Amino acid sequence: MMHMDIQAILEAVHTGSLPVDQALEQLKTLPYDDLGFARVDHHRALRQGFPEVIFCAGKTPEQAAQIALNLAQDGQNVLATRADAAHYAVIHALLPGAVYNKTARIVTCLRETPRPLGPIAVCTGGTADIPVAEEAAVTAETFGCTVSRLYDVGVAGIHRLFDQLDVLRQANAVIAVAGMEGALAGVVGGLVDRPVIAVPTSVGYGANFGGLSALLTMLNTCSAGVGVVNIDNGFGAGYLAAQINRLAADKQEETS
């Protein structure tokens, strides 16, 4: 049964569309369900616009699957990040409609079609950055964004990026994913009038320091309008892009 907020429950009881015993069951799990090992937040979408996301790393496959099932039974879309094949196998056994993107390491199970939020672009410096970029892209798509993937357009062959300027400038937000020295985000930021979300990756040689060099480059860029998420945090970038896109969609609806 899908959870409702307290006001909606009271109105449903008042109109007779929700029996009192079912209303009491709903109230028991507000604002979360206690599974013993996790407290599943069913009101995340009410507060933040998107439902709770499962971070699978550090969770057993059974734990991740039980959280996914709890969300799905509530009618919410399931997005599970940093999932491996074992996580997917158990989730899929409980939710046959679940889909696994191996590159992004994400499991999704859509219970309803997400609200269309408009375009974003995800670009990478190199092919080795694609797993992090795919985490960002799949996250944004699950939340309703239309994603253009522009992979391997790094500064070592900058003409490849220039060929995609029309796509970048049509996006509501651009995610720039790069390792090595991480120069891509600053270059993109100097070419577009859109917010740029920079994602440093741990791709690189020894002096890359596991992504620290790319992180520092992105933090110190002289291009305005560039924000930086943590190293390899494709999910955080995709989520932020979707939030930006949601505001753009809200504004468009208000003026239409």
TORKOL-4160 file (C-alpha; in steps of 0.2 Angstrom, whole numbers, padded with zeros to 4 digits, m for minus):
256
<pt num="1" X="0000" Y="0000" Z="0000"/>
<pt num="2" X="0007" Y="0017" Z="m0005"/>
<pt num="3" X="0011" Y="0029" Z="0010"/>
<pt num="4" X="0002" Y="0045" Z="0012"/>
<pt num="5" X="0006" Y="0060" Z="0023"/>
<pt num="6" X="m0004" Y="0063" Z="0039"/>
<pt num="7" X="m0016" Y="0076" Z="0031"/>
<pt num="8" X="m0020" Y="0065" Z="0016"/>
<pt num="9" X="m0024" Y="0050" Z="0028"/>
<pt num="10" X="m0035" Y="0061" Z="0039"/>
<pt num="11" X="m0045" Y="0067" Z="0023"/>
<pt num="12" X="m0046" Y="0049" Z="0016"/>
<pt num="13" X="m0053" Y="0043" Z="0032"/>
<pt num="14" X="m0065" Y="0058" Z="0033"/>
<pt num="15" X="m0072" Y="0054" Z="0015"/>
<pt num="16" X="m0073" Y="0036" Z="0019"/>
<pt num="17" X="m0061" Y="0031" Z="0005"/>
<pt num="18" X="m0048" Y="0024" Z="0018"/>
<pt num="19" X="m0054" Y="0012" Z="0032"/>
<pt num="20" X="m0049" Y="0016" Z="0049"/>
<pt num="21" X="m0039" Y="0000" Z="0052"/>
<pt num="22" X="m0029" Y="0004" Z="0036"/>
<pt num="23" X="m0026" Y="0022" Z="0041"/>
<pt num="24" X="m0019" Y="0015" Z="0058"/>
<pt num="25" X="m0007" Y="0004" Z="0048"/>
<pt num="26" X="m0002" Y="0019" Z="0038"/>
<pt num="27" X="0001" Y="0029" Z="0053"/>
<pt num="28" X="0012" Y="0016" Z="0061"/>
<pt num="29" X="0025" Y="0018" Z="0047"/>
<pt num="30" X="0026" Y="0037" Z="0047"/>
<pt num="31" X="0038" Y="0043" Z="0043"/>
<pt num="32" X="0048" Y="0027" Z="0040"/>
<pt num="33" X="0047" Y="0008" Z="0041"/>
<pt num="34" X="0059" Y="0000" Z="0054"/>
<pt num="35" X="0066" Y="m0016" Z="0046"/>
<pt num="36" X="0078" Y="m0019" Z="0061"/>
<pt num="37" X="0094" Y="m0016" Z="0051"/>
<pt num="38" X="0087" Y="m0001" Z="0042"/>
<pt num="39" X="0074" Y="0013" Z="0044"/>
<pt num="40" X="0067" Y="0015" Z="0027"/>
<pt num="41" X="0062" Y="0033" Z="0024"/>
<pt num="42" X="0045" Y="0034" Z="0014"/>
<pt num="43" X="0043" Y="0052" Z="0016"/>
<pt num="44" X="0060" Y="0057" Z="0007"/>
<pt num="45" X="0051" Y="0061" Z="m0009"/>
<pt num="46" X="0039" Y="0073" Z="0000"/>
<pt num="47" X="0054" Y="0082" Z="0008"/>
<pt num="48" X="0066" Y="0081" Z="m0006"/>
<pt num="49" X="0057" Y="0078" Z="m0022"/>
<pt num="50" X="0064" Y="0060" Z="m0025"/>
<pt num="51" X="0063" Y="0044" Z="m0015"/>
<pt num="52" X="0076" Y="0036" Z="m0004"/>
<pt num="53" X="0091" Y="0028" Z="m0014"/>
<pt num="54" X="0099" Y="0012" Z="m0008"/>
<pt num="55" X="0118" Y="0012" Z="m0006"/>
<pt num="56" X="0122" Y="m0006" Z="m0008"/>
<pt num="57" X="0141" Y="m0006" Z="m0003"/>
<pt num="58" X="0143" Y="m0012" Z="0014"/>
<pt num="59" X="0125" Y="m0020" Z="0014"/>
<pt num="60" X="0122" Y="m0039" Z="0011"/>
<pt num="61" X="0112" Y="m0043" Z="m0004"/>
<pt num="62" X="0098" Y="m0049" Z="0007"/>
<pt num="63" X="0098" Y="m0032" Z="0016"/>
<pt num="64" X="0098" Y="m0022" Z="0000"/>
<pt num="65" X="0084" Y="m0033" Z="m0007"/>
<pt num="66" X="0073" Y="m0031" Z="0008"/>
<pt num="67" X="0075" Y="m0012" Z="0007"/>
<pt num="68" X="0071" Y="m0012" Z="m0011"/>
<pt num="69" X="0056" Y="m0023" Z="m0008"/>
<pt num="70" X="0049" Y="m0012" Z="0005"/>
<pt num="71" X="0051" Y="0004" Z="m0006"/>
<pt num="72" X="0043" Y="m0005" Z="m0021"/>
<pt num="73" X="0028" Y="m0011" Z="m0010"/>
<pt num="74" X="0025" Y="0007" Z="m0006"/>
<pt num="75" X="0024" Y="0011" Z="m0024"/>
<pt num="76" X="0041" Y="0020" Z="m0025"/>
<pt num="77" X="0054" Y="0018" Z="m0039"/>
<pt num="78" X="0069" Y="0009" Z="m0033"/>
<pt num="79" X="0087" Y="0015" Z="m0037"/>
<pt num="80" X="0101" Y="0005" Z="m0029"/>
<pt num="81" X="0119" Y="0011" Z="m0032"/>
<pt num="82" X="0136" Y="0002" Z="m0030"/>
<pt num="83" X="0127" Y="m0014" Z="m0033"/>
<pt num="84" X="0136" Y="m0030" Z="m0038"/>
<pt num="85" X="0129" Y="m0045" Z="m0047"/>
<pt num="86" X="0125" Y="m0053" Z="m0030"/>
<pt num="87" X="0115" Y="m0038" Z="m0024"/>
<pt num="88" X="0106" Y="m0039" Z="m0041"/>
<pt num="89" X="0102" Y="m0058" Z="m0040"/>
<pt num="90" X="0093" Y="m0056" Z="m0023"/>
<pt num="91" X="0084" Y="m0040" Z="m0028"/>
<pt num="92" X="0078" Y="m0048" Z="m0044"/>
<pt num="93" X="0072" Y="m0063" Z="m0035"/>
<pt num="94" X="0060" Y="m0052" Z="m0025"/>
<pt num="95" X="0057" Y="m0039" Z="m0039"/>
<pt num="96" X="0057" Y="m0048" Z="m0056"/>
<pt num="97" X="0055" Y="m0031" Z="m0065"/>
<pt num="98" X="0072" Y="m0025" Z="m0058"/>
<pt num="99" X="0086" Y="m0021" Z="m0071"/>
<pt num="100" X="0104" Y="m0021" Z="m0068"/>
<pt num="101" X="0116" Y="m0009" Z="m0077"/>
<pt num="102" X="0133" Y="m0017" Z="m0074"/>
<pt num="103" X="0144" Y="m0002" Z="m0080"/>
<pt num="104" X="0135" Y="0010" Z="m0068"/>
<pt num="105" X="0133" Y="m0003" Z="m0054"/>
<pt num="106" X="0115" Y="0002" Z="m0052"/>
<pt num="107" X="0099" Y="m0008" Z="m0050"/>
<pt num="108" X="0083" Y="0000" Z="m0055"/>
<pt num="109" X="0065" Y="m0005" Z="m0053"/>
<pt num="110" X="0052" Y="0008" Z="m0059"/>
<pt num="111" X="0035" Y="0007" Z="m0051"/>
<pt num="112" X="0029" Y="0022" Z="m0060"/>
<pt num="113" X="0035" Y="0033" Z="m0075"/>
<pt num="114" X="0046" Y="0047" Z="m0068"/>
<pt num="115" X="0040" Y="0065" Z="m0071"/>
<pt num="116" X="0049" Y="0071" Z="m0087"/>
<pt num="117" X="0062" Y="0084" Z="m0082"/>
<pt num="118" X="0071" Y="0089" Z="m0098"/>
<pt num="119" X="0089" Y="0087" Z="m0105"/>
<pt num="120" X="0106" Y="0086" Z="m0096"/>
<pt num="121" X="0123" Y="0081" Z="m0104"/>
<pt num="122" X="0135" Y="0070" Z="m0096"/>
<pt num="123" X="0153" Y="0071" Z="m0104"/>
<pt num="124" X="0169" Y="0062" Z="m0099"/>
<pt num="125" X="0187" Y="0066" Z="m0102"/>
<pt num="126" X="0191" Y="0048" Z="m0107"/>
<pt num="127" X="0184" Y="0030" Z="m0109"/>
<pt num="128" X="0190" Y="0025" Z="m0092"/>
<pt num="129" X="0179" Y="0038" Z="m0084"/>
<pt num="130" X="0163" Y="0030" Z="m0091"/>
<pt num="131" X="0158" Y="0019" Z="m0076"/>
<pt num="132" X="0157" Y="0035" Z="m0065"/>
<pt num="133" X="0148" Y="0044" Z="m0079"/>
<pt num="134" X="0136" Y="0030" Z="m0081"/>
<pt num="135" X="0132" Y="0031" Z="m0063"/>
<pt num="136" X="0127" Y="0049" Z="m0065"/>
<pt num="137" X="0118" Y="0046" Z="m0081"/>
<pt num="138" X="0107" Y="0032" Z="m0075"/>
<pt num="139" X="0103" Y="0041" Z="m0059"/>
<pt num="140" X="0097" Y="0056" Z="m0068"/>
<pt num="141" X="0087" Y="0046" Z="m0080"/>
<pt num="142" X="0079" Y="0036" Z="m0066"/>
<pt num="143" X="0073" Y="0053" Z="m0059"/>
<pt num="144" X="0066" Y="0059" Z="m0076"/>
<pt num="145" X="0080" Y="0067" Z="m0085"/>
<pt num="146" X="0084" Y="0065" Z="m0104"/>
<pt num="147" X="0103" Y="0062" Z="m0104"/>
<pt num="148" X="0115" Y="0065" Z="m0119"/>
<pt num="149" X="0131" Y="0055" Z="m0117"/>
<pt num="150" X="0146" Y="0063" Z="m0123"/>
<pt num="151" X="0160" Y="0051" Z="m0119"/>
<pt num="152" X="0179" Y="0053" Z="m0123"/>
<pt num="153" X="0179" Y="0072" Z="m0126"/>
<pt num="154" X="0194" Y="0077" Z="m0115"/>
<pt num="155" X="0206" Y="0091" Z="m0117"/>
<pt num="156" X="0220" Y="0080" Z="m0125"/>
<pt num="157" X="0209" Y="0081" Z="m0141"/>
<pt num="158" X="0199" Y="0096" Z="m0137"/>
<pt num="159" X="0191" Y="0097" Z="m0155"/>
<pt num="160" X="0181" Y="0082" Z="m0150"/>
<pt num="161" X="0172" Y="0093" Z="m0136"/>
<pt num="162" X="0170" Y="0108" Z="m0148"/>
<pt num="163" X="0160" Y="0097" Z="m0160"/>
<pt num="164" X="0147" Y="0094" Z="m0146"/>
<pt num="165" X="0144" Y="0112" Z="m0141"/>
<pt num="166" X="0126" Y="0112" Z="m0148"/>
<pt num="167" X="0122" Y="0098" Z="m0136"/>
<pt num="168" X="0130" Y="0105" Z="m0121"/>
<pt num="169" X="0122" Y="0122" Z="m0124"/>
<pt num="170" X="0104" Y="0114" Z="m0125"/>
<pt num="171" X="0106" Y="0105" Z="m0108"/>
<pt num="172" X="0099" Y="0112" Z="m0092"/>
<pt num="173" X="0115" Y="0106" Z="m0083"/>
<pt num="174" X="0131" Y="0098" Z="m0088"/>
<pt num="175" X="0140" Y="0084" Z="m0079"/>
<pt num="176" X="0159" Y="0084" Z="m0083"/>
<pt num="177" X="0168" Y="0068" Z="m0077"/>
<pt num="178" X="0186" Y="0067" Z="m0078"/>
<pt num="179" X="0202" Y="0060" Z="m0070"/>
<pt num="180" X="0220" Y="0063" Z="m0073"/>
<pt num="181" X="0222" Y="0082" Z="m0070"/>
<pt num="182" X="0203" Y="0085" Z="m0072"/>
<pt num="183" X="0204" Y="0100" Z="m0083"/>
<pt num="184" X="0188" Y="0095" Z="m0093"/>
<pt num="185" X="0176" Y="0104" Z="m0081"/>
<pt num="186" X="0184" Y="0120" Z="m0081"/>
<pt num="187" X="0185" Y="0120" Z="m0100"/>
<pt num="188" X="0166" Y="0116" Z="m0101"/>
<pt num="189" X="0162" Y="0129" Z="m0088"/>
<pt num="190" X="0170" Y="0142" Z="m0100"/>
<pt num="191" X="0160" Y="0137" Z="m0115"/>
<pt num="192" X="0142" Y="0136" Z="m0108"/>
<pt num="193" X="0130" Y="0147" Z="m0098"/>
<pt num="194" X="0123" Y="0132" Z="m0089"/>
<pt num="195" X="0128" Y="0125" Z="m0072"/>
<pt num="196" X="0142" Y="0113" Z="m0073"/>
<pt num="197" X="0144" Y="0099" Z="m0060"/>
<pt num="198" X="0161" Y="0092" Z="m0060"/>
<pt num="199" X="0165" Y="0074" Z="m0055"/>
<pt num="200" X="0183" Y="0070" Z="m0052"/>
<pt num="201" X="0188" Y="0052" Z="m0054"/>
<pt num="202" X="0201" Y="0041" Z="m0047"/>
<pt num="203" X="0207" Y="0037" Z="m0065"/>
<pt num="204" X="0226" Y="0042" Z="m0067"/>
<pt num="205" X="0244" Y="0038" Z="m0064"/>
<pt num="206" X="0253" Y="0038" Z="m0047"/>
<pt num="207" X="0253" Y="0057" Z="m0045"/>
<pt num="208" X="0234" Y="0058" Z="m0048"/>
<pt num="209" X="0233" Y="0052" Z="m0029"/>
<pt num="210" X="0217" Y="0042" Z="m0032"/>
<pt num="211" X="0208" Y="0057" Z="m0039"/>
<pt num="212" X="0215" Y="0070" Z="m0028"/>
<pt num="213" X="0224" Y="0080" Z="m0042"/>
<pt num="214" X="0207" Y="0080" Z="m0052"/>
<pt num="215" X="0198" Y="0086" Z="m0037"/>
<pt num="216" X="0210" Y="0100" Z="m0033"/>
<pt num="217" X="0210" Y="0106" Z="m0051"/>
<pt num="218" X="0191" Y="0106" Z="m0052"/>
<pt num="219" X="0190" Y="0115" Z="m0035"/>
<pt num="220" X="0202" Y="0128" Z="m0041"/>
<pt num="221" X="0195" Y="0131" Z="m0059"/>
<pt num="222" X="0194" Y="0149" Z="m0064"/>
<pt num="223" X="0178" Y="0146" Z="m0074"/>
<pt num="224" X="0163" Y="0152" Z="m0064"/>
<pt num="225" X="0147" Y="0141" Z="m0062"/>
<pt num="226" X="0156" Y="0125" Z="m0059"/>
<pt num="227" X="0152" Y="0115" Z="m0043"/>
<pt num="228" X="0161" Y="0100" Z="m0038"/>
<pt num="229" X="0156" Y="0083" Z="m0030"/>
<pt num="230" X="0166" Y="0070" Z="m0022"/>
<pt num="231" X="0179" Y="0059" Z="m0030"/>
<pt num="232" X="0170" Y="0045" Z="m0041"/>
<pt num="233" X="0153" Y="0052" Z="m0035"/>
<pt num="234" X="0143" Y="0049" Z="m0051"/>
<pt num="235" X="0127" Y="0047" Z="m0041"/>
<pt num="236" X="0128" Y="0064" Z="m0032"/>
<pt num="237" X="0131" Y="0072" Z="m0048"/>
<pt num="238" X="0116" Y="0064" Z="m0056"/>
<pt num="239" X="0105" Y="0068" Z="m0042"/>
<pt num="240" X="0110" Y="0086" Z="m0041"/>
<pt num="241" X="0108" Y="0088" Z="m0060"/>
<pt num="242" X="0090" Y="0081" Z="m0058"/>
<pt num="243" X="0086" Y="0093" Z="m0044"/>
<pt num="244" X="0092" Y="0108" Z="m0055"/>
<pt num="245" X="0081" Y="0101" Z="m0069"/>
<pt num="246" X="0066" Y="0099" Z="m0058"/>
<pt num="247" X="0067" Y="0117" Z="m0054"/>
<pt num="248" X="0068" Y="0121" Z="m0072"/>
<pt num="249" X="0053" Y="0110" Z="m0075"/>
<pt num="250" X="0043" Y="0119" Z="m0061"/>
<pt num="251" X="0047" Y="0136" Z="m0068"/>
<pt num="252" X="0042" Y="0131" Z="m0086"/>
<pt num="253" X="0025" Y="0124" Z="m0079"/>
<pt num="254" X="0022" Y="0140" Z="m0069"/>
<pt num="255" X="0024" Y="0151" Z="m0085"/>
<pt num="256" X="0015" Y="0139" Z="m0097"/>
